[in-house]
Amino acid sequence: MALTAAYAAIYLIWGSTFLAISLAVRSIPPLLMMGIRCSAAGVLLLSWAIARREPAAPRHWGHAAVSGTLMFAGAYGTLAWAEQQLASGTAALLSATTPFWLVAIEWSRGSKPSARTMVGLVIGLAGVALLVDGASAHPLRIAPIIAVLAGTGAWAAGSLYARPPRVPCSLALSAGMSLLAGGAGLLVTSWATRELSGFDPRTVSLVSLLALAYLVVFGSLVAFTAYSFLLRVAPPARVATYAYVNPIVAVALGAGLAGERLSAGMISAGMVIATGVAITIAGRRFNGREGQERREGA
């Protein structure tokens, strides 16, 4: 029962966070919004860990700052910024490329991918190329696409870095420390880039506030905890299937609830990317090089 609930959380909740981000940034500056989301979730998780008297060594904070900067300040910040111009479904499809980045990073460390994995990479990249080609008629969308892809790479790097003993074994502590560090980085960046110049809190809509609350409670606390739990009790390659379920959920919600345009080209690109992700994950599992893979639907 616990396994079923955990998988449902990372499939459905993480898939829905792309639409929630799109709604939140309609009236809240993206870096500020994500900074609040991550900081609030981090404080809540750390408070829970402290209440349970779970210890954390001072050295863990330095490593949490690195992983939090990569995963949350880097990946979440670019995603929120990009969703001001990209449809949530498109952002979700681009975010599904996490396994490709994981393979590339492992390859750079000397772990040569198998032929099957290489086939998956080529297919997946072809799907990304289809999305980029479809956006070429709208030059302003190219920069957000590149930003999401770069953020996905940052998430993959942070995921591989954030492992014990660098971070605590406690799920609440490791997640809370990384979230708080990343959230603080986002808030500082928001201030440094003068994102708040001209921002009036009174203009924030109820929809954006509810979307932000959803991201804090469900997107970060519930789904992130479920994901961390699954990585400890289930095969990582099976857990990684969220990478091609999330986009399906995101695209369906974007089209059904937000009226996002669902073109034939987008559907084709999504199918190609999902196929590439599936083959890549299967190739890594087949060769026994499963790693802890981590991409919070967002």
Buried (B, 14 or more C-beta within 10 A) or exposed (E): EEEEEBBEBBBBBBBBBBBBBBBBBBBBBBBBBBBBBBBBBBBBBBEBBBEEEBEBEEEBBEBBBBBBBBBBBBBBBBBBBBBEBBBBBBBBBBBBBBBBBBBBBBBEEEEEBBEBBBBBBEBBBBBBEBBBEBBEEEEEBEEBBBBBBBBBBBBBBBBBBBBEEBBBEBBBBBBBBBBBBBBBBBBEBBBEEEBBEEBEEEEBEEEBBEBBBBBBBBBBBBBBBBBBBBBEEEEBBEBBBBBBBBBBBBBBBBBEEEEBEBEEEBEBBBBBBBBBBBBBBBBBBEBEBBBBBBBBBB
